[in-house]
Amino acid sequence: MQDEMQLSVFSEKKDRQLVYRPEKCIGCGTCVQACPKGALSVGAVGAVARGLLDADFLEMTKKDDCLVCGICAKVCPTGALELRQEGKPLTDMSCISKATRPASVNENCVHCGICEDICPQGCIEVSRDISTDGKLKLVGKINIDTEYCVHCGWCAALCPVNAISVEKPFAGRWTWDENVCQACQTCIDVCPANAIFTKKAESGERIEKISHRRDACIYCGACAVACPLDAIDVRKTAILPEMEKKGLLEKKLLEVPYPAAALRTRLETDDDACLGCGNCVIVCPVNASDNLELAAGYLYDMDEKAILGVKNGKISVINQERCGGDGTCVLICPVNAIWLVKKEVE
């Protein structure tokens, strides 16, 4: 019943409805890639994932252009979009979310709980107790919430007895430009599969700004959409599940560039609260990309920054249109003097 309360009807024609379930959306923009009319937009993925903006990842921005054809629902890897007819779901084996085999557990399970601990979406619950038959073993049950599983494969990879099977929705290619990246870590926060991380460095050791776990990646593209500097590129190279009408969806998705993020946020500031410390100016990835010395904490030419500067000892928003909506500046402010508000997509 809770899921039904969160439904949003994006578009409706005659007896067909396109329904959005925001709690299942991961902000990957796969639906935006496939929409033949460009009716959908995705944006502010970083701010939403970080809890800095009360909004959904996805919006219907051209409702009149939507054909309610359902292609977006067919390519959605999580089932966040659903085509309905007279209120009944039309989800079948031509939909990636339906065709992808649900994660399953066989009788080898020893109820150790590693899968529960490691699942990045918190989809696994393990109940266990000590056996009463005199043997040194655990007994219990394991439940996988297949409605919200993103098929990352962490549970299957770490299961000590190979009791779990997971099928991924896509194969793909993930590339990253270290020279462009400013280590804002937005990609880490938005990744639904915990496939991007920062290594722990030993004293004197040089490490990459971010690292990628290829075996966990589902090549959804959420990291690329969220990156405020386009430092990440994600391409889907195959749809892995066996499904009906796969060829049509492959033409829509394979090797297609990730969608451009819509500018859906606006920065607001509080001059009275601002300390003029410049922390937000330094960590802003767009600022740092324009001025590499700034990324190292060197606040010279204070009034000449890409997005944020300090003027007369107070924060100044210079160019709203260049903001990537990642919210890194909001996270670092010690006095909550800067924040993001929702801006309607034009």
HELIX and SHEET records of a PDB file:
HELIX    1   1 GLN A    2  MET A    5  1                                   4    
HELIX    2   2 PRO A   22  LYS A   24  5                                   3    
HELIX    3   3 THR A   30  ALA A   34  1                                   5    
HELIX    4   4 VAL A   45  ALA A   49  1                                   5    
HELIX    5   5 LYS A   63  ASP A   65  5                                   3    
HELIX    6   6 ILE A   71  VAL A   75  1                                   5    
HELIX    7   7 ILE A   96  ALA A   99  1                                   4    
HELIX    8   8 ILE A  114  ILE A  118  1                                   5    
HELIX    9   9 TRP A  154  LEU A  158  1                                   5    
HELIX   10  10 THR A  186  VAL A  190  1                                   5    
HELIX   11  11 ALA A  222  ALA A  226  1                                   5    
HELIX   12  12 LYS A  246  LEU A  253  1                                   8    
HELIX   13  13 ASN A  279  VAL A  283  1                                   5    
HELIX   14  14 PRO A  285  ASP A  290  1                                   6    
HELIX   15  15 LEU A  292  ALA A  295  1                                   4    
HELIX   16  16 GLN A  320  ARG A  322  5                                   3    
HELIX   17  17 THR A  328  ILE A  332  1                                   5    
SHEET    1   A 4 SER A   8  LYS A  13  0                                        
SHEET    2   A 4 ARG A  16  TYR A  20 -1                                        
SHEET    3   A 4 LEU A  81  GLN A  85 -1                                        
SHEET    4   A 4 LYS A  88  PRO A  89 -1                                        
SHEET    1   B 2 LEU A  40  VAL A  42  0                                        
SHEET    2   B 2 LEU A  58  MET A  60 -1                                        
SHEET    1   C 2 SER A 104  VAL A 105  0                                        
SHEET    2   C 2 ILE A 164  SER A 165 -1                                        
SHEET    1   D 2 ILE A 124  ILE A 130  0                                        
SHEET    2   D 2 LEU A 138  ILE A 144 -1                                        
SHEET    1   E 2 PHE A 170  TRP A 176  0                                        
SHEET    2   E 2 ILE A 232  ILE A 239 -1                                        
SHEET    1   F 2 ILE A 196  PHE A 197  0                                        
SHEET    2   F 2 SER A 211  HIS A 212 -1                                        
SHEET    1   G 2 THR A 265  THR A 269  0                                        
SHEET    2   G 2 ILE A 338  LYS A 342 -1                                        
SHEET    1   H 2 LEU A 308  LYS A 311  0                                        
SHEET    2   H 2 LYS A 314  VAL A 317 -1                                        
END                                                                             
